[in-house]
Amino acid sequence: VAEYGWGVVVKQDVIQAFAMRDRDLKVLLPAYIFFFIFFITIFFYTTRLINGLRKREELIESQKKALLDKEELEKFYKAVASAGEHIIITDFDGKIIYANKAAEEITGYSMKEMLGQTPRLWGGLMPREFYEKLWQTIKTEKKPFVGQVKNVKKDGTEYWQDDYITPILDENGDIK
């Protein structure tokens, strides 16, 4: 092989190729580094932009859901507020936190007078056992209580009322 000069030529070509490569690398390396950094930067900002758009879409969807929830809540409120039946909402201790217009009309007490009071304001005329059963059913068994109750209006007029009292439970089954 050496006779024909192939080995020498091959060696020289390899040496020249490496020499040329070194020269080209010295010239091209800064360009490679620049383009590498440029593309990494473009990738980084594109990723941030895409993530920002996703978050914006999620925020818009969340706001749409909140608006729908608010609209549903407003419908519920209007239905309860305008119901012809006496509706009150109490806290865990039985203190009134909401009363609809019908409750005001039936009992004779204004919402302002009812807030923070218990239904004893117009009730309390039933035997003790009745109330024990009522609280046992609602607080301990966490079930609705149905019964007929004798009440008294603000003006002293007694009246009977069919009550349907139900506890409001959270996702764990505890009374809210």
C-alpha positions in Angstrom: 0.0 0.0 0.0 2.9 2.4 0.8 4.3 1.7 -2.6 1.4 3.3 -4.3 1.4 6.2 -1.8 -2.1 5.4 -0.6 -1.0 5.3 3.0 0.7 8.6 2.7 -2.1 10.2 0.9 -4.6 8.8 3.3 -2.5 10.2 6.2 -2.1 13.5 4.5 -5.9 13.7 3.7 -6.7 12.9 7.3 -4.3 15.4 8.7 -5.6 18.1 6.2 -9.2 17.2 7.1 -8.4 17.6 10.8 -6.5 20.9 10.2 -9.3 22.2 8.1 -11.8 21.1 10.7 -9.9 22.9 13.4 -9.8 26.1 11.3 -13.5 25.8 10.5 -14.3 25.1 14.1 -12.4 28.2 15.2 -14.4 30.3 12.7 -17.7 28.5 13.0 -17.8 27.8 16.8 -18.9 31.3 17.7 -21.7 31.1 15.1 -22.7 27.7 16.4 -22.7 29.0 20.0 -24.7 32.1 18.9 -27.3 29.9 17.1 -27.5 27.4 19.9 -28.2 30.2 22.4 -30.6 31.9 20.0 -32.6 28.7 19.5 -32.6 27.9 23.2 -33.8 31.5 23.9 -36.5 31.2 21.2 -37.6 27.8 22.7 -37.7 29.2 26.2 -39.8 32.3 25.3 -42.1 30.2 23.0 -42.6 27.8 25.9 -43.4 30.7 28.3 -45.8 32.1 25.7 -47.6 28.8 25.3 -47.8 28.3 29.0 -49.1 31.9 29.4 -51.7 31.3 26.8 -52.8 28.0 28.6 -53.0 29.8 31.9 -55.0 32.6 30.3 -57.4 30.0 28.8 -57.7 28.3 32.2 -58.4 31.6 33.9 -61.1 32.5 31.3 -62.7 29.0 31.7 -62.5 29.5 35.5 -64.2 32.9 35.2 -66.9 31.5 32.9 -67.6 28.8 35.4 -67.7 31.3 38.3 -70.1 33.4 36.3 -72.3 30.4 35.6 -72.1 29.4 39.3 -73.0 33.0 40.3 -76.0 32.9 37.8 -77.1 29.6 39.2 -76.8 30.9 42.8 -78.8 34.0 41.8 -81.5 31.8 40.4 -81.5 29.8 43.6 -81.6 32.9 45.7 -84.5 34.4 43.7 -86.5 31.1 43.9 -86.0 30.9 47.7 -86.6 34.6 48.3 -89.8 34.6 46.3 -91.2 31.2 47.5 -94.6 31.4 49.1 -93.4 29.0 51.9 -91.7 30.1 55.1 -88.0 29.4 54.5 -85.2 30.1 56.9 -81.5 29.1 57.0 -79.8 28.7 60.3 -76.2 28.0 61.4 -75.2 24.9 63.3 -76.5 26.3 66.6 -79.9 27.1 65.1 -79.4 30.8 64.8 -81.1 32.4 61.8 -78.8 33.6 59.1 -81.4 34.0 56.4 -85.2 34.3 56.2 -87.3 34.8 53.0 -90.1 37.3 52.6 -92.8 34.6 53.3 -91.1 33.9 56.7 -91.5 37.6 57.5 -95.1 37.7 56.4 -96.1 34.5 58.2 -94.3 35.2 61.5 -94.8 39.0 61.5 -91.1 39.5 62.3 -88.8 41.3 59.9 -85.6 39.8 58.7 -83.6 42.2 60.9 -85.5 41.0 63.9 -84.9 37.3 63.0 -81.2 37.4 62.2 -79.2 35.9 65.0 -82.3 34.6 66.8 -83.5 31.0 66.9 -86.9 29.9 65.6 -87.9 29.9 69.2 -88.7 33.6 68.5 -92.1 32.4 67.1 -92.0 28.8 68.3 -91.3 26.9 71.5 -94.9 25.9 72.1 -94.4 22.2 71.5 -93.6 19.7 74.2 -89.9 19.2 75.1 -89.9 15.7 73.6 -90.8 17.1 70.3 -87.8 19.4 70.2 -85.5 16.6 71.5 -86.7 14.4 68.6 -86.2 17.3 66.1 -82.6 18.0 67.2 -81.8 14.3 67.4 -83.0 13.8 63.8 -81.2 16.8 62.4 -77.9 17.0 64.3 -77.2 13.3 65.3 -78.9 11.3 62.5 -78.3 14.1 60.0 -81.6 13.4 58.4 -84.5 15.7 57.5 -87.2 16.3 60.1 -90.8 16.5 59.1 -93.5 17.5 61.6 -96.4 19.8 62.4 -95.4 22.7 64.7 -97.5 25.1 66.7 -96.1 28.7 66.4 -97.1 32.2 67.5 -96.9 35.3 65.3 -95.4 38.5 66.6 -99.0 39.8 67.2 -99.7 36.8 69.4 -101.8 34.8 66.9 -101.1 31.1 67.2 -100.9 29.0 64.1 -99.9 25.5 63.0 -97.3 25.0 60.4 -96.0 21.9 58.5 -92.2 22.0 58.9 -89.6 20.3 56.8 -86.2 20.9 58.3 -83.1 19.4 56.6 -79.5 19.7 57.6 -77.0 21.0 55.0 -74.1 18.6 54.8 -70.6 19.1 53.4 -68.7 16.6 51.3 -67.7 14.7 54.4 -71.3 14.3 55.6 -70.8 16.9 58.4 -73.3 19.6 59.1 -72.2 23.0 57.7 
